[in-house]
Amino acid sequence: MDVGSDVERGPSYTVDELAARAGVTVRTVRFYGTRGLLPPPVIGARRVGHYGPEHLSRLALIEELQRQGMTLAAIERYLEQLPPDLSARDLAVHRALVASWAPESAESITLRDLERRAGRALAGRDVDRLAAMGVLERTEDADTYRLDGSLLRLGVEMLDVPIEHETILASRTVLLEHARAAAQELARLFREEVWNPYRESGEDPDHLTAMRSLSAHMQPMVIQALVTAFQRSLSEELRTAFRGP
């Protein structure tokens, strides 16, 4: 990306101004730079670094990906797949599409409120099982958790299923690995069949509107397709595994 020419065409920010506009700290901006998540600034007079709109949009995209729970390593791989010459507008559109697929944000909850929501007392073993199923995560505060409310009801029902904790962990690992592989392939398909044609269309506004609409409608369709395919495949595998000789 020709950062120098972009900075000249649009607003220019010092690292303090960039951090303030992005709602992050200067330390965060510099850290992202050392990890290669942000292109280097243009060095001007008095060796002052100047950042442009692309840096601001890229920061917003990084923050959005982090809100979805992606690790820095995963974000690095994600950004490496993007074209190197994306404009600030391209990045803003990409962030909007990513946000439209974001799950509901996790909420902070105390053990007392968690038990109230669950409708039952939760022993330490129960909390361990809910964490293994991805329903909640522990925090530095021993009495506070991060809860995925959409999974709580199912997780509570699973507490009384006679299955070992280790089996739950192993099952979750298998599901996450295959879900990630499916997500990567779908992302590749979306990039090649939707994102690239948008860029080749000269960023036509009508194409942009259609692309956003497609992204919003694809999510429930993809989720339903994955659930249905999994249910059918698992039923067939179980029938085969437990079929009598």
C-alpha positions in Angstrom: 0.0 0.0 0.0 1.4 3.4 -1.0 0.8 5.0 2.4 2.7 8.1 1.5 0.4 9.1 -1.3 -2.7 8.2 0.6 -1.7 10.4 3.5 -1.1 13.3 1.2 -4.6 12.9 -0.3 -6.5 12.7 3.0 -6.2 13.8 6.6 -2.9 13.2 8.4 -2.7 12.2 12.0 0.1 12.0 14.5 0.2 8.8 16.6 -1.6 10.7 19.5 -4.4 11.9 17.1 -4.8 8.5 15.5 -5.1 6.8 18.9 -7.6 9.3 20.1 -9.8 9.0 17.0 -9.6 5.2 17.1 -10.4 5.1 20.8 -7.2 3.1 21.7 -4.0 4.0 23.4 -0.8 5.1 21.7 0.8 2.0 23.1 -1.8 -0.1 21.3 -1.1 1.6 18.0 2.7 1.1 18.3 2.1 -2.6 19.4 0.0 -3.2 16.3 2.7 -1.6 14.2 5.4 -3.9 15.6 3.1 -6.9 14.9 2.7 -5.8 11.3 -1.1 -5.3 11.7 -0.6 -1.6 10.8 1.5 -0.2 8.0 4.3 2.1 9.1 3.5 5.8 9.1 5.0 8.3 6.7 7.9 10.0 8.4 7.8 13.8 7.9 9.7 16.8 9.2 11.4 16.4 12.6 11.0 12.6 12.2 7.3 12.8 13.2 5.2 9.9 11.9 2.0 10.7 10.0 -0.9 8.3 9.7 -3.7 8.4 7.2 -7.4 7.4 6.9 -6.3 3.8 5.9 -4.6 3.4 9.3 -7.8 4.6 11.1 -10.0 2.2 9.1 -7.6 -0.7 9.7 -7.6 0.0 13.4 -11.4 -0.1 13.4 -11.3 -3.4 11.5 -8.8 -4.9 14.0 -10.9 -3.8 17.0 -14.0 -5.4 15.3 -12.2 -8.7 14.8 -11.1 -8.6 18.4 -14.6 -8.1 19.6 -15.5 -11.3 17.8 -13.0 -13.1 19.9 -10.2 -13.5 17.4 -6.7 -13.8 18.7 -3.9 -11.5 17.4 -2.4 -14.5 15.6 -5.8 -15.1 13.9 -6.1 -11.4 13.0 -2.7 -11.4 11.5 -3.6 -14.3 9.2 -6.9 -12.6 8.4 -5.3 -9.4 7.4 -2.6 -11.1 5.4 -5.4 -12.4 3.1 -6.6 -8.9 2.3 -5.3 -7.1 -0.8 -2.4 -4.8 0.2 -3.9 -1.7 -1.6 -7.2 -1.5 0.2 -8.4 2.1 0.6 -10.0 3.5 3.8 -13.4 3.1 2.2 -12.6 -0.6 1.3 -11.6 -1.3 4.8 -14.7 0.4 6.2 -16.9 -1.7 3.9 -15.0 -4.8 4.9 -15.5 -4.0 8.6 -19.3 -3.5 8.1 -19.5 -6.9 6.5 -17.5 -8.5 9.3 -19.7 -6.8 11.9 -22.9 -8.1 10.2 -21.7 -11.6 11.0 -20.6 -10.9 14.5 -22.3 -13.0 17.3 -24.0 -11.3 20.2 -21.4 -9.8 22.6 -20.6 -11.8 25.7 -21.8 -10.2 28.9 -20.2 -10.0 32.4 -22.1 -11.8 35.1 -21.6 -12.7 38.7 -22.1 -16.3 40.0 -25.2 -15.2 41.8 -26.8 -13.8 38.7 -25.6 -16.7 36.7 -27.4 -19.1 39.1 -30.5 -16.9 38.9 -30.5 -17.1 35.1 -29.8 -20.8 35.1 -32.6 -21.4 37.6 -30.5 -23.6 39.8 -27.4 -23.6 42.1 -24.1 -24.2 40.3 -21.3 -26.2 42.0 -17.7 -25.8 40.9 -18.0 -28.9 38.7 -21.1 -27.3 36.9 -19.1 -24.2 36.2 -16.3 -26.2 34.8 -18.7 -28.1 32.5 -20.3 -24.8 31.3 -16.8 -23.4 30.6 -15.8 -26.6 28.7 -18.9 -26.2 26.5 -18.0 -22.5 25.7 -21.0 -21.2 27.6 -18.9 -19.0 29.8 -15.3 -18.0 30.5 -13.6 -17.2 33.7 -12.2 -13.7 34.4 -9.5 -12.4 36.8 -12.3 -11.9 39.3 -13.2 -15.3 40.7 -16.9 -14.3 41.1 -17.3 -12.8 37.6 -17.7 -14.6 34.3 -18.1 -13.8 30.6 -21.4 -15.4 29.5 -22.7 -16.3 26.1 -26.4 -16.0 26.9 -27.5 -17.7 23.7 -25.9 -21.0 24.9 -26.9 -20.9 28.6 -30.2 -22.8 28.3 -28.7 -25.6 26.3 -25.6 -25.7 28.6 -27.7 -26.0 31.7 -29.7 -28.8 30.2 -26.4 -30.6 29.4 -25.3 -30.4 33.0 -27.5 -33.4 33.9 -26.4 -35.5 30.9 -24.1 -38.4 32.1 -21.0 -37.4 30.1 -17.5 -36.9 31.4 -15.8 -33.5 31.5 -12.9 -34.7 29.3 -15.4 -36.0 26.7 -17.0 -32.5 26.5 -13.6 -30.9 26.0 -12.6 -33.4 23.3 -15.9 -32.9 21.6 -15.6 -29.1 21.6 -12.1 -29.3 20.2 -13.3 -31.5 17.3 -16.2 -29.1 16.6 -14.1 -26.0 16.7 -11.5 -27.4 14.4 -14.0 -28.4 11.7 -16.1 -25.2 12.2 -12.9 -23.1 11.6 -12.2 -25.1 8.5 -15.7 -24.5 7.2 -15.5 -20.8 8.1 -12.2 -20.4 6.2 -13.6 -22.0 3.1 -16.8 -19.9 3.2 -14.7 -16.8 3.7 -12.6 -17.7 0.7 -15.8 -18.2 -1.4 -17.3 -14.9 -0.2 -14.1 -13.1 -1.0 -13.8 -14.6 -4.5 -17.4 -14.5 -5.5 -18.6 -11.3 -3.7 -15.8 -9.1 -2.5 -13.6 -9.2 -5.6 -16.4 -8.5 -8.1 -17.3 -5.5 -5.9 -13.8 -4.1 -6.2 -13.7 -4.9 -9.9 -17.0 -3.1 -10.4 -15.4 0.2 -9.5 -17.1 0.3 -6.1 -20.5 0.8 -7.7 -23.0 1.9 -5.0 -25.7 -0.5 -6.2 -23.2 -3.4 -6.1 -22.3 -2.3 -2.5 -25.9 -2.3 -1.4 -26.5 -5.8 -3.0 -23.3 -7.1 -1.3 -24.4 -5.9 2.1 -27.9 -7.4 1.6 -26.3 -10.7 0.6 -24.0 -10.7 3.6 -27.0 -10.1 6.0 -29.1 -12.9 4.4 -26.2 -15.4 4.1 -25.6 -15.7 7.8 -28.9 -17.4 8.7 -28.8 -19.5 5.6 -25.3 -20.7 6.3 -26.0 -21.4 9.9 -29.1 -23.4 9.1 -27.3 -25.3 6.4 -24.4 -26.2 8.8 -26.8 -27.3 11.5 -28.9 -29.4 9.1 -25.8 -31.0 7.5 -24.3 -31.8 10.9 -27.5 -33.3 12.3 -27.9 -35.6 9.3 -24.3 -36.6 9.2 -24.1 -37.3 12.9 -27.3 -39.3 12.8 -25.9 -41.5 10.0 -22.6 -41.9 11.8 -24.3 -42.9 15.0 -26.5 -45.4 13.3 -23.5 -46.9 11.6 -21.4 -47.0 14.8 -24.1 -48.6 17.0 -25.6 -50.9 14.3 -25.7 -54.5 15.5 -23.5 -57.1 13.9 
